[in-house]
């Protein structure tokens, strides 16, 4: 049984559908400005054709009529025509550039806004360099497609029509002969288009691979240096660059294969025009002006005709990047806008998990029937071995991921029934992987509360034991932290992050190893600040250093996604279970080993 023939509508990113979409959705918005550009293109095309026509008149006035006055008049007219052409060309170029810049900026905004509407899980199996490539190359490709179309219709097609009109006026027979070069050229170009699509896709993904290696090498430069991976990274990026270079070389060969044919056919047509036109002047009494006017129009028409012939190749090359952009923009948001949902209304900030199940991948549960309550104004500590699901609990509370079954309630309200923004606005979070933005210390603390005053920022820094080291810098709070905060030590980054949480003054506090990167002295200071922060606030804290949560109101021991023990510190020690085992192990590790005395 034969398959039904494919329709062009079967592929939502097919060339014709994509072109129509870009024109209607993005180009049509600027139709008035495009109309102005078209008008200027028409003036430039008419000026080009008129200059070819006037050349014939000048030749006749000089060599046939020998009329100096008319030659002078035509010369002045020529200056006016070329001035008009220059002004029109300038005007349409500026207008089209402004339109392209506006479309480029709009697409970059659209893509970034779309990425901000995605969940954390969306980025888990993707590299950030992919989105950088889509943001730059993809957005540029959209403007290239529209520019190609506008220039093809407005500049090249109008110029070709005007010049062909001059050719037909001067010699209809030779004009018809000139059209014979088009069919074989179009036949060759049609065969090249499919090959161009595959090469353009490979080139796009190859450039993304280069960005990926570059980004990882620079962000992990400490690891690269520590493990002497410089040559390994050079080899890796060299392989990426070599692959892209090979693809670009193939693209250059394939996309320009039509040039030899076009040049050969053009040469044949020009040679024929010279022979026939010369014969008409010598043997048939035609004026030399007709001959020169026709030949000038033909030569001027050759470039726009060649660009129109190559339009399909260049369009399909640019459409690959446009497709890469729109694939992301069109995909359903994994974290759709839920601003229409009611806001979270807090009275006590009581957090409850009821029989919650969750897994990052199907059939691989991370949390299994998780249930516990964090009472208002109390501290609940989650402890246990790595990979047990502790950090996942905090991710679910922030709705970075959505649980599969069960319920998470805050003051009796399901967190899935309220807006994410209202939930996150009333939650302060400090993660184990501290992230600082490329900004000043002041700016990074202020991200906790947009519009925070200097007094609030300084108070938060003091509470986090960060004020003293901040003021030791020459620029104080205006000190740049560098990319990812690399200008600060690990402990300093941690305290800035805690200050960012403190300035938010949220009723629910989530701390994931908030003191992990601190030395003993700083840990004591920050722990005191955290104790102050947690007063009268509902707090869930994850800790591996058990001495930091000895005073917690409830301690949950989590293993394999389940709560295996729960209680206060003293109660759990008396039970002599998993918690007591962890505590004794850490206590032994923290006890200094005395040196063995040498025997006499």
Buried (B, 14 or more C-beta within 10 A) or exposed (E): EEEEEEEEEEEEBBBEBBBEBBBEEBBEBBEEBBEBBBBBBBBBBBBBBBBBBBBBBBBBBBEEEEEEEBBEEBEEBBEEBBEBBEBBBEBBBEBBEEBBEBBBEBBBEBBEEBBEBBBEBBBEEEBBBBBBBBBBBBBBBBBBBBBBBBBBBBBBBBBBBBBBBBBBBBBEEBBEBBEEBBEEBEEBBEEBBEBBBBBBBBBBBBBBBBBBBBBBBEBBBEEBEEEEBEEEBEEBBEEBBEBBEEBBEBBEEBBEBBEEBBEEBBEEBBEBBEEBBBEBBEEEEBBBBBBBBBBBBBBBBBEBBBBBBBBBBBBBBBBBBBBBBBEBBEEEBEBEEBEEBEBBEBEEBBBBBBEBBBBEEEEEBBBBBBEBEBBBBBBBBBBBEEEBBBBBBBBBBBBBBEBEEBBBBBBEBEBBEBBBBBBBBBBBBBBBEBEBEBBBBBBBBBBBBEEBEEEBBBBBBBBBBBBEBBEEBEEBBEBBBEEBBBBBBEBBBBBBBBBBBBBBBBBBBBBBBBBBBBEEEBBBBBBEBBEEBBEEBBBBBBBBBBBBBBEBBBBBBBBBBBBBBBBBBEEBBEEEBBBBEBBEEBEEEEEEEEEEEEEE
